[in-house]
């Protein structure tokens, strides 16, 4: 006969403390956090750089998008956004954006407008 055991649940604080006590588990934490912060800065600089290349201010982009300047600033600093938000932002800049999908040796490119525009028929 198989013995049935009751689940052994531990308080989450105890589980976290046990994990943190594993030797070496936090060795790269500071490096990973720094890399993530750099990636977020690069992303924000990337959008702002594209805007500056278009010779537009945040206020001008905001007017084209029908939103406030502070919203444009938040978009440029956001680490994650909807494709529709990215499309709207880039359209205000006059940019044509594509997504490149690679699977092994195969590469597929699709325009954001094709993804986000309903197709007729």
C-alpha positions in Angstrom: 0.0 0.0 0.0 1.3 3.5 -1.0 1.6 6.0 1.8 -0.2 9.3 1.2 1.7 12.3 2.6 0.2 15.6 3.5 1.9 18.4 1.6 4.7 20.1 3.5 4.3 23.8 3.1 6.8 26.3 4.5 6.3 30.0 5.0 7.6 31.9 2.0 10.1 33.8 4.2 11.6 30.5 5.3 11.9 29.3 1.7 13.6 32.5 0.6 16.0 32.4 3.5 16.9 28.9 2.7 17.6 29.8 -1.0 19.6 32.8 0.0 21.8 30.6 2.2 22.9 28.5 -0.7 26.6 29.3 -1.3 27.2 31.3 -4.5 23.5 31.9 -5.3 23.8 35.7 -5.0 27.3 36.0 -6.5 26.0 37.4 -9.8 23.0 39.2 -8.5 24.6 42.6 -8.5 26.0 42.0 -12.1 22.5 40.9 -13.3 20.9 43.9 -11.7 23.5 46.2 -13.3 23.0 44.6 -16.7 19.2 45.0 -16.4 19.5 48.7 -15.5 21.9 49.3 -18.4 19.5 47.5 -20.8 16.7 49.8 -19.5 18.9 52.9 -20.0 19.9 51.7 -23.5 16.2 51.2 -24.4 15.2 54.6 -23.2 18.2 56.2 -25.1 17.2 54.2 -28.2 13.7 55.7 -28.4 14.9 59.2 -27.5 17.7 58.8 -30.1 15.2 57.8 -32.8 13.1 60.9 -31.8 16.1 63.2 -32.0 17.0 61.7 -35.4 13.5 62.7 -36.5 14.3 66.3 -35.3 11.3 66.2 -32.9 10.9 67.2 -29.3 8.8 65.2 -26.8 6.2 68.0 -27.0 6.0 67.7 -30.7 5.6 63.9 -30.6 3.0 64.3 -27.8 1.0 66.6 -30.0 1.1 64.2 -32.9 0.1 61.3 -30.7 -2.7 63.4 -28.9 -1.1 62.8 -25.5 0.8 64.9 -23.0 4.6 65.4 -23.1 5.0 63.5 -19.8 3.4 60.5 -21.4 6.0 60.6 -24.2 8.7 60.8 -21.6 7.2 57.7 -19.9 7.0 55.8 -23.2 10.7 56.5 -23.8 11.6 55.2 -20.4 9.3 52.2 -20.3 11.0 48.9 -20.2 8.0 47.1 -21.7 5.2 48.3 -23.9 2.4 47.1 -26.2 3.2 46.8 -29.9 0.3 49.2 -30.5 1.9 51.8 -28.3 5.3 51.4 -30.1 3.5 51.6 -33.5 1.7 54.8 -32.5 4.9 56.4 -31.1 7.0 55.5 -34.2 4.2 56.7 -36.6 4.4 60.1 -34.8 8.1 60.1 -35.6 7.4 59.2 -39.2 9.3 55.9 -38.8 8.4 52.6 -40.5 9.1 49.8 -38.1 9.5 46.0 -38.7 9.9 43.0 -36.5 12.5 40.5 -37.5 11.9 36.9 -36.5 14.7 34.3 -36.8 14.3 30.6 -36.5 17.5 28.8 -37.3 18.6 29.9 -40.8 15.1 31.3 -41.6 14.4 35.0 -41.2 10.9 36.5 -41.4 10.3 40.3 -41.4 6.9 41.9 -40.8 5.9 45.5 -40.6 4.2 46.6 -37.3 1.4 48.1 -39.5 0.8 44.6 -40.9 0.5 43.0 -37.5 -1.7 45.7 -35.9 -3.9 46.7 -38.8 -7.0 44.5 -39.3 -7.0 42.9 -42.7 -10.0 43.1 -44.9 -11.8 40.0 -46.2 
